[in-house]
Amino acid sequence: MSEKSSLLGNSPAFSAAVEAGQPPESGEELITKGRRWSKQDRIWNFLIVLCSTAAILTIAYFPPGSTRSVRPSHPAEVEVERVGRLPAMGWNTWNSFWCDIDETLVLEHAQLMKTLGLADAGYNHVNIDDCYSEKKRDADGNIVASAIKFPSGMKNLTDQIHAMGFKAGIYSDSGWFTCQMYPGSFQNEARDAKLFQDWGFDYLKYDSCTVPFDGLLKEGQVGKFKRMANAIQELAKTSGKPPLQFSLCQWGWEQPWLWAREFGQSWRTTGDIEANWRSVANIINRNSFIAWASDFYGHNDLDMLEIGNGELTYEESKTHFTVWALLKSPLLIGTDLRRATNQTIEILTNREIIAINQDPVVGTGVTPFRWGVNPDWTFDNTHPAQYWSGKSENGTIIMLINTLDEPQNMTFKLVESPWIRAGRQYTVRDLWTHTDNGTAVRNFTAKAVPPHGVAALLLKDAGDEPEGIYPPCVELEWCTHRNGTRYDQMESEL
């Protein structure tokens, strides 16, 4: 059959013409004579033409001997494991030792974390801060570990840390240099991320010093940190290993609580902490307005812990630890564990407080429901918000901070917390004395909270409140009987 006949298919009229030796009539002539193709004939003809066209195009694009391969238009994305669901816990070199560090000190503190019970309490990171490297990169452009401080090499160090059951953390900077003028990672993000992974590190603290000129950077804080975030994600895809847990040490510039969750698992919200109450109160105040931002896989970082350091009293240290833990900040110990007192270890290993920080069910932290000394929403570094609450796996958390310089009775209505149900009573557990303190109905008073001290309470629903309590509503405004009687108006008339 000719090429034309093969394309026209099995039309009866076409077949008859061929057998008679006559020129075949066009489809148009057949229609004119009233001899129409069936619907099946037309579909069959269309498919044959379509397949023939495809074959011709394929031969043109893939000639014999061609090595071209067909690539999917949308290749499957490599799924990267998520890290940092809960706030990080561990120990960091900076607050106590600054640049005076070496491998012996780091390994000694890793061992102390085990013997002092910190590992059992949940602290599982051993993190090296600034000053661990040589001042210059090598000829290949890589950061070089200090031959004096870390003569055995970083891989040997992380192997030992991992063998003790810990994860290992390292430090770099988004600028040309670190804050202490060691090599930073700007324009070396992919190289450094790969080096840190090869060295065996699991966690990266990334600082914000030595910012490149605007004309070179051409991006703000967001873009500056995105560079390393992209490098970490790309490395995880190509290596098949979990990404480095990424901690942005960004000091709250350009409101990282709005955007840093896209890049890392924690972000600093303020400048550096100091080991005194003034600094702790300042950080509490600033975070009272953004406490809502913490949740699973992303946490406001209130900075490393100063418990055991400086001028902080026992009560101030308890407040410091409670606020950091209940706001779901990372808990990174910053003291010299060789000299840690029993009180320091007692605070750092309060398992009932840590359980709130590491809650596997509720990722959000406490937020203020009343400021106390000041009208609500007042910015005051001396007297930050005093009355806080939040949800937890096991009940409602209440945190009361006495910002005064003298003991204070602190009273609140239960329903001031949005997580408390009206018309119910609640058992009260003190998370510092580890005692059950009876049942609260409508109100609770924490008596004689020490100066700069804290009360941390866990409230659990204990059923309906007793019948016959007057007035019928804790909050009288618009409290109304079904017959229309307003109890707030009745009270005002008495």
Secondary structure, DSSP 8 states (H G I E B T S, - for coil): --HHHHHH-S-HHHHHHHHTT-----HHHHHHTT----HHHHHHHHHHHHHHHHHHHHHHHS-TT-------SS----------SS--EEEESHHHHTT---HHHHHHHHHHHHHTTHHHHT--EEE--S--B-SS--TTS---B-TTT-TT-HHHHHHHHHHTT-EEEEEEESSSB-TTSSB--TT-HHHHHHHHHHHT--EEEEE--S---HHHH-S-HHHHHHHHHHHHHHHHHHH-S---EEEE--TTTT-GGGTGGGT-SEEE-SS---SSHHHHHHHHHHHTTTGGG-BTTBEEE-----TTSTT--HHHHHHHHHHHHHTT--EEE-S-GGG--HHHHHHHT-HHHHHHHT-SS-----EEEE-SSS-TT---SSS---EEEEEETTEEEEEEE--SSS-EEEEEEGGGSTTS-TTEEEEEEETTTTEEEEEEESEEEEEEE-TT-EEEEEEEEEEE--TT-SSS-SS-TT-B-TTS-BHHHHHHH-
